Amino acid sequence: MSQNPVVRMAELEIAAERLDAYRALLAEEIEASVALEEGVLSLSAVSIREVPNRVRILEVYADQTAYEAHLRTPHFLKYKKETAGMVTSLTLIDVDPIAMRAK
């Protein structure tokens, strides 16, 4: 991991009746971001089991420049546009990594 990674947690609530469509768009956006952007180190999305329309996304970018570049990509802009009416609440939280590993 770089010296200055950007790590964020996104907490979203999705309109329950639009959840399936939202999940499909989110999965498409995550796949494209990881495949096409060198600075996107990790994107992981989960939902709260008891309340599946509460979605959490852990985002890890190489640095601030990579994060800002991500916000301008066609796939992210498409995701934002097409999910705008589905997201009823969004909170972005900057977090500091303690231990992050993958296998």
N, C-alpha and C positions, 0 to 999 in steps of 0.2 A: 504494500500500500504506500502511496506517496506521502510525503511529509505533511501535506496540507489537504487531506481528503475532505470532501464535503459529504457529510452523512446527515440524512434527514429522515424523519418519520412523518408520514402523511396519515392523518386520521380522517376518514371520509364516512359520510352516511349517504346512502344511495336510496332513491325512491324504490320501495319494495317491488312495485309492479314493473320496474325497468331493470331489475337486478341482473337477469340473464343477459340482456343486451349490453349492459355495462361490463360485466365480466368478460364477455367476448372482445369488446373493444380494448379493455385493459390488457388482456393476454396478448392481443395483437401488438399493442404499443410496447409492451415489455420485450417481446420477442425481437421486434425491430430495433429497439434501443440497444439491447445487448449485442445483437448481431452486427449492427452498422456503426456503432459509436465506440471508438477506442477508449474514450474517457468515462464511459459508463461501466463501472466495475461490477456492480451488482444491483439488481432490482428484484425484490421479493414481495409478493402480495398475499395476504391472508384475510380471512373473514372471521368474525367472532362467531363461534359455533352456535350459541343460543340466540344470536341476533345477526343473521348472515348479511344483512344490508349494512352492517358496520364493517368497513374494510380498512385494513392497515397496510401501508406500503413502506418498506425499508429501502431507502435509496442510497447508493454509495457511488460517488463520482471521484475521479482522480484529483480534481481540484476545482476551484471556483470557475475557471475558464471552461472546463468540461461541462459543468452544470449549466452555465449560461448558454453554451453551444447547444446543449440538449433542448433547452427551451425554445430554440429557433428551428428545430428539425421539422420536416414535413410530417413525419409520423406523430410527433408530440402535438403539433398544432391540430392535426386531424383528430386526435384523441380528445383534446380540450374542446374543440368545436362540437364534436358529436356527442360528448357526454355532458355538455353544459346543462341541459335540462334534466339530467339524471341525478346529479350531485346536489344533495340538499344541504350538506355541511362539509366544510373542508378546513382542517387545521394543519398547518405545517410546523413541525417542531425540529429545530436544529439540535442534534445530539452529538455527543462525543463518544467515539468507539472505545470500548474497554478491551474486549477480546472478540475478534471476528475471524472465524475460520470456516472453511468449506472443504468437503472431501469429494 
